[in-house]
Amino acid sequence: MNTTDSTTPTTSSRWGARLASAAPLLLILSIAARLAWTYLVPNGANFVDLHVYVGGAAELDGPGTLYSYVYGEQTPDFPLPFTYPPFAAVVFYPLHVLPFGLVAFAWQIGIIAALYGVVRLSQRLLGGGDRRVAMLWTAVGIWTEPLRSTFDYGQVNVLLVLALLYAVYSTRWWLSGLLVGLAAGIKLTPAVAGLYFVGARRWAAVVCSAAVFLLTIGVSALIVGEQTRFYFTELLGDADRVGPVGTSFNQSWRGGISRILGHDAGYGPVVLIGVAVTAVLALLAWRAIDGAQDRLGGIVVVQLFGLLLSPISWTHHWVWLIPLMIWLLHGPLRDRLGAKVLGWGWLALILVGVPWLLSFAQPTIWVIPRPWYLAWAGLIYIVATVATLAWIAIRGSRRCRGPSPDPSV
């Protein structure tokens, strides 16, 4: 018989309380360690994508053109072109007048602040929020693979995730539409969030987001008309220009199947089958948890589908795993064993960084064929995502739904 007083704190709750009390210090130490890694470790960060943002934007008033610009100082084997819509260059344009070192430092601080915002919004979408728990998630999140590559390259994805989460959080249709439209105007992939608003039947937000996206094209056309036409008529959909499809860092169906087949699979039959299966699972998962009501669960399901659908989903695109883990470990299904296994399993997976480890064994980023065990291991995020959607579809149904969201989140 258990004679322990129900009011006596358990060992896990005591550890949780101690971690929470130490959260501010742990966050400071994590930030300090990240900055030390950047500036003190050789090749701690190269900011190649940030260089592209700044250098490409500078071409708006330079002698060249936006889409002929390449940055190759640190990537001689693959000079990096500007691959975003022209509106992104308009947004990034003010950065080119500042010293790059200042821009890079401020960018890192902005990433950290945005990551904290992502965690806090995820908590609020679950109906609660403890700031110290958010600090702990931020301190750990800094060292996950999606954030490590975000810091290393100077990527923009965390800011876009923050914007989309706030669009879901807001009940104002014009603000939600504005944020989604602007995010899609900067980088096309956020446009998949429109599926969330369609599923939630927030039609005003859907129309507004489409109008704002079209407005970003119009603004770009006024500033760089020929470049805007060139992007949307000739460059759009050219995955080869974005980067090597077959590298282990590309965790989409197209990337995974290409590694197994040994050549770029494009959107051939096998890839389309994978996308179709994912679409069905995502729809079932949405219906099981009622994505319009469970807003965090709903947007995460949509974004997981988008990540596998996209021709290229670099590991730094997978910032959505942070809200996913929060939903699994603190959301309505948190008491179920499967939620714990998936939540902690994802955390272990992205702390280790399996695609990053596989990158050391791949011949080069350009060679798609590789030994079968490396090819199949390269499905890691894809398989984990399919398993997660399938579990949500099965266990998230109303008859299996767990308790209300964790109030301590």
Secondary structure by P-SEA (a helix, b strand, c coil): ccccccccccaaaaaaaaaaaaaaaaaaaaaaaaaaaaccccccccaaaaaaaaaaaacccccccccccccccccccccccccccaaaaaaacccccccaaaaaaaaaaaaaaaaaaaaaaaaaaaccccaaaaaaaaaaaaacaaaaaaaaaccaaaaaaaaaaaaaacccaaaaaaaaaaaaaaccccccaaaaaaaacaaaaaaaaaaaaaaaaaaaaaacaaaaaaaaccccccccccccccccccccaaaaaaaaacccccccaaaaaaaaaaaaaaaaaaaaaccccaaaaaaaaaaaaaaaaccccccccccaaaaaaaaaacccccccaaaaaaaaaaaaaaaacaaaaaaaaccccccccccaaaaaacaaaaaaaaaaaaaaaaaaccccccccccccc
